[in-house]
Each structure stands twice: as structure tokens, then as C-alpha cells.
Amino acid sequence: MHFLKTTFAIGALCVAAALPTLAQDATALPNGTFVDEFGTSFEFSLCGEDNTDLCGVLTNLEGASATPENLAFVGKKVMQAEQVAPGEWKGSLTAGGISAEATVTQVSEDTIEIQGCRAAILCQTLAYSRA
């Protein structure tokens, strides 16, 4: 009986370890334009030496964030993040003198969430949908 429990536990661990890899297939690449509920958008693409980093170019800025200072960054790469797991990247988001640590998670083929944190305690998460 102990042998069966051990075999089942090992099998369950193997399946759990394989699931993130199976979930991240070629159709779920983060390349493309993603827009938040306010109309702000990013063009995401894989980048870096091994093409696993995630780069983000700010393509449109709407709402209260659309100040003249921030609008100067439209069309520029403002984010580069290193892949830390399938569908997850950590790096920084920088525009002007403001920088935030960012965690980008691709939660589905058409949805990306960005959590930005300043001073490690002031965090906000926004969802972006594929345009």
C-alpha cells in the first residue's frame, strides 16, 4: 500500500511540474498589442539574447497619465523583463525619472497582467487585453 501511495505522489508531482510547460504553447506568445481599460496600450515582444525576455513599447497613453511629460515616452521601449517562469517575467518599467519593479504575467492567450511596485509596498495591477 505504501508503494502505491508513493507512486501516486510522485506521479502527481510530475504532472504538476509539467502543467505550466504544457499551458505555455506557441499560440500563447505575448507578442502583440495589449490595451488596458483606460486605452493605454503596449506592444509586447520577446527580446534579449536568447529571445526569452519581454520588451514593452508604450504605444498609446490615455487618462490622467497622459501628461506632456509621459506622452514623450509613447513609441519608446519602457520595459524589459527577464523570464522567470513560463508566462511570467520580472523587470522594470521606466518612463522619465520614474521607475517601478514590474511583474508581467500572461494569464491567457489574450490577457496580460502587469503588477508595478514602487518602494516594494506601493503596488498596482492592471490587466491588458490583446487588441
MARBA-812992 format. One line per field, with one value per residue (C-alpha): residue number from 1; residue in one letter; chain; x negated, y, z. Coordinates in Angstrom, 3 decimals, padded with zeros to 6 digits. Example, Ala and Ser with C-alpha at 12.3 -4.5 7.8 and 13.67 -1.06 7.14 Angstrom:
// MARBA-812992
seq: [1_2] .
type: [A_S] .
mol: [A_A] .
east: [-012.300_-013.670] .
north: [-004.500_-001.060] .
up: [007.800_007.140] .
This chain:
// MARBA-812992
seq: [1_2_3_4_5_6_7_8_9_10_11_12_13_14_15_16_17_18_19_20_21_22_23_24_25_26_27_28_29_30_31_32_33_34_35_36_37_38_39_40_41_42_43_44_45_46_47_48_49_50_51_52_53_54_55_56_57_58_59_60_61_62_63_64_65_66_67_68_69_70_71_72_73_74_75_76_77_78_79_80_81_82_83_84_85_86_87_88_89_90_91_92_93_94_95_96_97_98_99_100_101_102_103_104_105_106_107_108_109_110_111_112_113_114_115_116_117_118_119_120_121_122_123_124_125_126_127_128_129_130_131] .
type: [M_H_F_L_K_T_T_F_A_I_G_A_L_C_V_A_A_A_L_P_T_L_A_Q_D_A_T_A_L_P_N_G_T_F_V_D_E_F_G_T_S_F_E_F_S_L_C_G_E_D_N_T_D_L_C_G_V_L_T_N_L_E_G_A_S_A_T_P_E_N_L_A_F_V_G_K_K_V_M_Q_A_E_Q_V_A_P_G_E_W_K_G_S_L_T_A_G_G_I_S_A_E_A_T_V_T_Q_V_S_E_D_T_I_E_I_Q_G_C_R_A_A_I_L_C_Q_T_L_A_Y_S_R_A] .
mol: [A_A_A_A_A_A_A_A_A_A_A_A_A_A_A_A_A_A_A_A_A_A_A_A_A_A_A_A_A_A_A_A_A_A_A_A_A_A_A_A_A_A_A_A_A_A_A_A_A_A_A_A_A_A_A_A_A_A_A_A_A_A_A_A_A_A_A_A_A_A_A_A_A_A_A_A_A_A_A_A_A_A_A_A_A_A_A_A_A_A_A_A_A_A_A_A_A_A_A_A_A_A_A_A_A_A_A_A_A_A_A_A_A_A_A_A_A_A_A_A_A_A_A_A_A_A_A_A_A_A_A] .
east: [000.000_-002.845_-004.368_-001.112_-000.851_-004.458_-003.974_-000.794_-002.531_-005.497_-003.140_-001.123_-004.296_-005.456_-002.102_-002.073_-005.587_-004.658_-001.429_-002.998_-005.080_-002.054_000.011_-002.556_-002.341_-003.143_000.359_-000.116_-003.130_-002.900_-003.801_-001.301_000.599_002.381_004.713_005.947_009.436_008.334_006.994_003.307_001.513_-001.776_-003.331_-004.934_-007.563_-010.086_-013.577_-017.032_-019.962_-018.008_-014.653_-013.004_-012.955_-009.809_-010.073_-007.281_-006.915_-004.358_-002.107_000.697_001.356_004.816_006.430_004.738_001.371_001.385_-000.658_-003.057_-005.982_-004.602_-003.451_-007.131_-007.584_-004.948_-006.725_-009.651_-010.677_-009.798_-010.008_-012.314_-011.754_-013.522_-011.521_-011.324_-008.729_-006.569_-004.321_-005.951_-008.598_-010.174_-011.945_-011.419_-009.104_-010.805_-009.469_-011.362_-012.578_-010.000_-010.850_-008.845_-009.589_-007.239_-005.933_-004.252_-002.059_-000.365_002.815_004.309_003.566_005.296_004.670_001.543_001.393_-001.271_-001.924_-004.062_-005.559_-007.395_-009.206_-008.145_-004.855_-003.021_-001.730_000.925_002.006_003.563_004.962_004.269_006.260_004.997_006.131] .
north: [000.000_002.396_001.709_002.749_005.973_006.854_006.094_008.199_011.116_011.011_010.837_013.812_015.858_015.058_016.102_019.319_020.166_019.597_021.651_025.134_023.980_022.497_025.626_027.918_026.852_028.721_030.210_031.920_034.029_037.539_039.218_041.872_044.934_044.834_047.577_048.320_049.520_053.167_052.886_052.801_050.242_048.417_046.471_043.424_041.234_038.637_040.096_039.685_037.482_034.235_035.744_034.951_038.449_040.512_044.055_046.591_049.685_052.223_052.789_054.911_056.700_057.763_059.223_061.051_059.519_061.314_064.268_066.056_064.502_060.965_061.400_061.892_058.140_056.990_054.957_054.110_050.921_051.478_047.906_044.925_041.934_038.602_035.390_033.716_031.038_030.082_033.075_035.241_037.966_040.277_043.521_047.238_049.764_053.117_056.385_059.565_059.766_057.250_053.574_050.667_046.998_045.064_041.518_040.623_037.533_036.163_034.770_033.658_033.936_037.320_038.746_040.078_041.475_043.936_044.473_047.532_048.268_051.294_051.110_047.423_048.317_050.601_048.103_048.205_045.518_046.331_043.876_044.333_042.599_041.723_044.383] .
up: [000.000_000.851_-002.588_-004.303_-002.268_-003.076_-006.775_-006.856_-005.101_-007.498_-010.482_-009.221_-008.742_-012.279_-013.747_-011.691_-012.845_-016.494_-016.483_-016.723_-019.691_-021.426_-020.817_-022.476_-026.110_-029.327_-029.527_-026.162_-027.081_-025.643_-028.949_-029.971_-028.830_-025.475_-024.160_-020.630_-019.660_-019.935_-023.500_-022.644_-024.798_-025.115_-027.975_-026.369_-027.999_-026.937_-026.941_-025.420_-026.363_-026.052_-027.100_-023.734_-022.215_-022.677_-024.025_-023.982_-026.146_-024.953_-027.980_-026.506_-023.242_-022.068_-018.964_-016.124_-017.052_-020.422_-019.204_-021.581_-019.680_-020.020_-023.632_-024.541_-023.956_-026.452_-029.129_-026.853_-025.092_-021.448_-020.169_-020.338_-018.102_-017.696_-017.920_-014.502_-015.317_-018.290_-018.946_-016.246_-016.471_-013.866_-014.630_-014.538_-016.101_-016.633_-018.004_-017.293_-013.746_-012.535_-012.295_-010.897_-010.452_-012.685_-012.808_-016.086_-016.172_-019.251_-017.713_-021.035_-024.731_-024.831_-021.341_-019.681_-016.157_-015.092_-011.408_-010.802_-007.393_-006.087_-002.757_-002.598_-000.898_-003.311_-005.851_-008.542_-011.019_-014.386_-016.906_-020.629_-023.350_-026.801_-029.271] .
